[in-house]
Amino acid sequence: MPPITPQAAMPPLSWDIFCRVVDNFGDAGVCWRLARQIARERGETVRLWVDDVATLAAFVPDLDAQPRDTLPNHAGVDLRHLHATQPFEPPRAVVIEAFGCGLPPDWLDGMAAMPQPPLWINLEYLSAEDWVAGCHGLPSRHPRLPLTLHFFFPGFTDDTGGLLRERDILQQQARLHASAADCTGFLGRFGYAGSDGLPMSLFCYANPALPALLDHWRHGTPRCLLVADGLPRRQVESWLQQPFPVGCRQQRGALMLIALPFLPQDDYDRLLGACHLNFVRGEDSLVRAQWAGRPAVWHIYPTDDGAHFVKLKAFLQRYAADCPPEAALAQQDFALAWNQGDVDGIARRWQALEATLAPLAGHARHWAEQLAAQPDLLSKLVAFISAKRAAALPVR
């Protein structure tokens, strides 16, 4: 009997990631994190095609976003400007279409004409809904071309595609949690002083409940709100009824307000770990809030048909599965009021949330550990690709 030899390692992959910025920063944020992780942790070739380089440059330090087709390689990522009609180039082994953004027609035709087309994956939006597991990994035949698209769903359970997580993110956050001085020192870069009170970060969409909450925070316990640049800062500026430029500190009763600059992703991750409560929005900052291990309030991207509330409730229900009941109820009630823009009820629900911040903090750390026990999204992507190769399934 011949000796058993270990299975040959899968040869290095190469990647194309396509991203169209629909609204805000989340689409580009997720794609940049994934591309950078591929380059850093796997050392593999990755091209990121994005149609709005200026949005990417807002949170990627030193990125030269001058309008041209080919941009300098940045952090190991080959950046390309994505045009409405992109001329076909030989694709890499894996083509990721982020969030159903659509591949350029010339690319589809060119892929179909290849003897062995690349593995084509649609990286979907994140959801905690039960149906996600049943749809994860399913193939979809192109209606016109001999191509198959595979749906890859991020998620919070083992039977989904996992969450974006760099190798060292939990260690970085743990170091922050272990040192109040480090937290204060990091926040001090933006003007925070320990005497300002409980540090909280604010990153949200337009919300009619925000002024009522700011009014309430003026009284009682000292707290400091570190306000993200852009729409959140402009909303606070409107409430203040005076200019609130980046770097400004404004005291209103017990509430200190600090206007943050637009932060690179790594600094935003540190901000989440240094604050005791984080208001986050969209998908990218929600995932980063999980790794921060701090209580968070999610402002989900609103849809005209109200379907976002189904998605929000699914996440809250999954998150609260082993959370102390009183704390879970307070968080759920506040999150729903926040997303509904409940002007009249937001202060009352804040009082209930604030009373349970200690057990919520413990649960947030436990939840992050639970999620970290599962493979991350990139690992699951690689395993998915490896399984397709090993099974010798045709990509056509």
ChimeraX attribute file (.defattr): number of C-alpha atoms within 10 A of each C-alpha:
attribute: neighborCount
match mode: 1-to-1
recipient: residues
	/A:1	3
	/A:2	4
	/A:3	5
	/A:4	6
	/A:5	6
	/A:6	6
	/A:7	6
	/A:8	6
	/A:9	7
	/A:10	11
	/A:11	7
	/A:12	10
	/A:13	17
	/A:14	18
	/A:15	21
	/A:16	21
	/A:17	24
	/A:18	27
	/A:19	27
	/A:20	23
	/A:21	18
	/A:22	13
	/A:23	10
	/A:24	12
	/A:25	17
	/A:26	18
	/A:27	23
	/A:28	28
	/A:29	21
	/A:30	18
	/A:31	25
	/A:32	22
	/A:33	15
	/A:34	20
	/A:35	24
	/A:36	20
	/A:37	22
	/A:38	22
	/A:39	20
	/A:40	14
	/A:41	11
	/A:42	12
	/A:43	14
	/A:44	16
	/A:45	17
	/A:46	24
	/A:47	21
	/A:48	23
	/A:49	24
	/A:50	23
	/A:51	19
	/A:52	18
	/A:53	23
	/A:54	15
	/A:55	19
	/A:56	21
	/A:57	16
	/A:58	17
	/A:59	20
	/A:60	18
	/A:61	14
	/A:62	10
	/A:63	17
	/A:64	13
	/A:65	16
	/A:66	11
	/A:67	11
	/A:68	9
	/A:69	11
	/A:70	13
	/A:71	17
	/A:72	13
	/A:73	12
	/A:74	15
	/A:75	15
	/A:76	18
	/A:77	21
	/A:78	19
	/A:79	22
	/A:80	20
	/A:81	20
	/A:82	21
	/A:83	14
	/A:84	11
	/A:85	11
	/A:86	14
	/A:87	12
	/A:88	14
	/A:89	10
	/A:90	11
	/A:91	18
	/A:92	18
	/A:93	16
	/A:94	18
	/A:95	23
	/A:96	25
	/A:97	24
	/A:98	22
	/A:99	21
	/A:100	16
	/A:101	17
	/A:102	13
	/A:103	19
	/A:104	16
	/A:105	14
	/A:106	14
	/A:107	17
	/A:108	17
	/A:109	15
	/A:110	15
	/A:111	24
	/A:112	19
	/A:113	13
	/A:114	12
	/A:115	8
	/A:116	12
	/A:117	23
	/A:118	23
	/A:119	23
	/A:120	22
	/A:121	22
	/A:122	22
	/A:123	23
	/A:124	19
	/A:125	15
	/A:126	23
	/A:127	20
	/A:128	22
	/A:129	17
	/A:130	12
	/A:131	9
	/A:132	21
	/A:133	21
	/A:134	11
	/A:135	14
	/A:136	19
	/A:137	20
	/A:138	13
	/A:139	16
	/A:140	11
	/A:141	12
	/A:142	12
	/A:143	8
	/A:144	8
	/A:145	13
	/A:146	15
	/A:147	21
	/A:148	21
	/A:149	20
	/A:150	20
	/A:151	21
	/A:152	29
	/A:153	26
	/A:154	25
	/A:155	25
	/A:156	22
	/A:157	18
	/A:158	14
	/A:159	15
	/A:160	22
	/A:161	29
	/A:162	24
	/A:163	26
	/A:164	22
	/A:165	21
	/A:166	18
	/A:167	12
	/A:168	8
	/A:169	15
	/A:170	19
	/A:171	11
	/A:172	15
	/A:173	20
	/A:174	15
	/A:175	13
	/A:176	21
	/A:177	20
	/A:178	10
	/A:179	12
	/A:180	13
	/A:181	13
	/A:182	14
	/A:183	21
	/A:184	18
	/A:185	16
	/A:186	17
	/A:187	19
	/A:188	12
	/A:189	11
	/A:190	17
	/A:191	18
	/A:192	21
	/A:193	15
	/A:194	16
	/A:195	10
	/A:196	17
	/A:197	16
	/A:198	16
	/A:199	24
	/A:200	20
	/A:201	23
	/A:202	21
	/A:203	22
	/A:204	24
	/A:205	19
	/A:206	13
	/A:207	16
	/A:208	15
	/A:209	19
	/A:210	21
	/A:211	16
	/A:212	17
	/A:213	18
	/A:214	18
	/A:215	14
	/A:216	17
	/A:217	21
	/A:218	16
	/A:219	13
	/A:220	10
	/A:221	11
	/A:222	16
	/A:223	21
	/A:224	25
	/A:225	25
	/A:226	26
	/A:227	25
	/A:228	22
	/A:229	18
	/A:230	16
	/A:231	14
	/A:232	20
	/A:233	25
	/A:234	18
	/A:235	20
	/A:236	20
	/A:237	15
	/A:238	13
	/A:239	15
	/A:240	16
	/A:241	9
	/A:242	9
	/A:243	12
	/A:244	20
	/A:245	15
	/A:246	17
	/A:247	14
	/A:248	14
	/A:249	17
	/A:250	14
	/A:251	13
	/A:252	13
	/A:253	14
	/A:254	17
	/A:255	23
	/A:256	23
	/A:257	26
	/A:258	25
	/A:259	26
	/A:260	23
	/A:261	16
	/A:262	15
	/A:263	16
	/A:264	14
	/A:265	19
	/A:266	12
	/A:267	13
	/A:268	18
	/A:269	19
	/A:270	19
	/A:271	24
	/A:272	27
	/A:273	26
	/A:274	27
	/A:275	24
	/A:276	21
	/A:277	24
	/A:278	26
	/A:279	22
	/A:280	24
	/A:281	20
	/A:282	20
	/A:283	21
	/A:284	21
	/A:285	23
	/A:286	20
	/A:287	17
	/A:288	21
	/A:289	27
	/A:290	22
	/A:291	28
	/A:292	29
	/A:293	26
	/A:294	25
	/A:295	24
	/A:296	24
	/A:297	23
	/A:298	25
	/A:299	24
	/A:300	20
	/A:301	16
	/A:302	14
	/A:303	9
	/A:304	6
	/A:305	7
	/A:306	9
	/A:307	10
	/A:308	15
	/A:309	17
	/A:310	12
	/A:311	15
	/A:312	21
	/A:313	16
	/A:314	15
	/A:315	17
	/A:316	20
	/A:317	15
	/A:318	15
	/A:319	17
	/A:320	18
	/A:321	11
	/A:322	12
	/A:323	18
	/A:324	14
	/A:325	12
	/A:326	14
	/A:327	22
	/A:328	22
	/A:329	18
	/A:330	20
	/A:331	25
	/A:332	21
	/A:333	18
	/A:334	24
	/A:335	25
	/A:336	20
	/A:337	19
	/A:338	25
	/A:339	22
	/A:340	16
	/A:341	17
	/A:342	18
	/A:343	16
	/A:344	12
	/A:345	16
	/A:346	22
	/A:347	21
	/A:348	12
	/A:349	20
	/A:350	21
	/A:351	13
	/A:352	17
	/A:353	22
	/A:354	14
	/A:355	13
	/A:356	18
	/A:357	18
	/A:358	14
	/A:359	16
	/A:360	26
	/A:361	18
	/A:362	15
	/A:363	22
	/A:364	22
	/A:365	18
	/A:366	15
	/A:367	20
	/A:368	17
	/A:369	15
	/A:370	12
	/A:371	19
	/A:372	17
	/A:373	9
	/A:374	17
	/A:375	18
	/A:376	20
	/A:377	21
	/A:378	21
	/A:379	17
	/A:380	20
	/A:381	19
	/A:382	13
	/A:383	13
	/A:384	15
	/A:385	18
	/A:386	16
	/A:387	12
	/A:388	14
	/A:389	14
	/A:390	10
	/A:391	8
	/A:392	9
	/A:393	9
	/A:394	12
	/A:395	18
	/A:396	19
